[in-house]
Structure formats: C-alpha cells, structure tokens
C-alpha cells in the first residue's frame, strides 16, 4: 500500500501548491453594502452568461493582463483546462511598458501574482478593488518597492489598473464567487504585451533593450499556459521566475 500512500500525498501537495483547489465548503469573503448589492444584482446575469459557454460562476478562475492592448482576461475552469470567459478593456493604467521598480515611479507591475480572499477590498474609494499582491517574492528579492497596487473601478490610476465601475463590478463578482466557493487564491499574470515572437521582436529595442531578458523569462510562463491551458506553478530563483506544468485533473470541481 506504500505506493498508494505516496501517490495520495503527492496529489494533495500539488492541489495545495497550484492554488486551484475547489471545495464544497463556502469561505467567508470580505463584504460591504456595496459589494453585497453588486454581487446580488449581477450574479444571475453572469451565471447565465457563463452557462451559455458551459461554464459555472464559482468555479476556479485565472486572470491575464496585457498592458499594450489594454486588456484583462478572465479564464474559468472547464473540465481539464481553463477556458476564456471574457476580455475586459482596461480604462487606464499608468507608466510605460516594463515592470514597476520602486515606490513612486508610477509604473504598473508586470509578473506573476496571486489574489486570495483577504486581498478583496469591497470598501475601496475606487468603488471595488482587489490587491494584486505586489511586491511578490521576485519583486522583493530584486529590491522592488511599492504597495497597494490594485485592480479597481473608476478610470484613473497611479500604478494600478482602473477598469471603470461597471466593468469592475462584474470582475469583482466573478472573483468573489470563485474565492467564496473554495479557490484558495487565483493567479493574475501581467504582461507588457501578448508574448508572441513577433511582438518580442517589435519591442526588442524598447528602452534600449533593457527589459528583453526579463520579458523572455515572462514569456516562458506565457508559453506554458498556452500549451497546457492550466496556469503553471510559479517559483522564484533570485532574478528568474521558474515554471512547472501541473494538472487540473487533481483539482476537479465537486
């Protein structure tokens, strides 16, 4: 029976590490009068929109942000992979292509982040928001500073991604549902642009090629998701992100 015990332990470890575990236990997420009204009002509409694509509100999610094209994508778990539900136009973000480096540089971040229930902010002065978790481990190891970088409502930003109130209401409702239904945290991958070979060539001289090495590293994570339709496991080794493919078969919906 030892191989079976080891196999079960490995499965449990991967489920925890990927952050896409989905349980039948409801989680208490932060709530305000505004967020409760929004979630109550929009849940039926979003449920129907997801059902039209054979998706389910409350299933695990994954987000990608692309600065150059002003896009935020929400992907939803369906069977053995994630399926694109909707792409939202970013109303405003500050700074240029390239990651945030220090407090006050007015740059929006690039990299690999995770959002858990405690990062939801239903009391935000920008209507509704969630904290991206900047600086992450990579940022801290490389001396990057700053805090409270959000995806939020309204249409003005200093280092954040402003979505307008009505778009943020839908994004927030989907995020709240996934976390409330047991997803421990969801990944948010932020890129300067779609990491195609053509775009990499087009931007190779941006800021005298300063970010080419960093962007090639980001592209590894981008490409792995493209191949598997599953957000990769992300680790950090000093000045590099490390990526490992995982399997959604270990995190089935109840």
Secondary structure, DSSP 8 states (H G I E B T S, - for coil): -HHHHHHHHHHHHHHHHHT----SS-------HHHHHHHHHHHHHHHHHHHTTT--TTS-EEEEEETTTTEEEEEEEETTEEEEEEEEE--EE-S-SS---STTS-----EEEEEEGGGEETT-TTSSEEE---S-HHHHHTT------EEESSS--SSSEE--HHHHHHHHHHHHHHHHTT--EEEEEEESS---HHHHHHTTTGGGGTTHHHHHHHHHHHHHHHHHSS--EEEEETTEEEEE---GGGG---
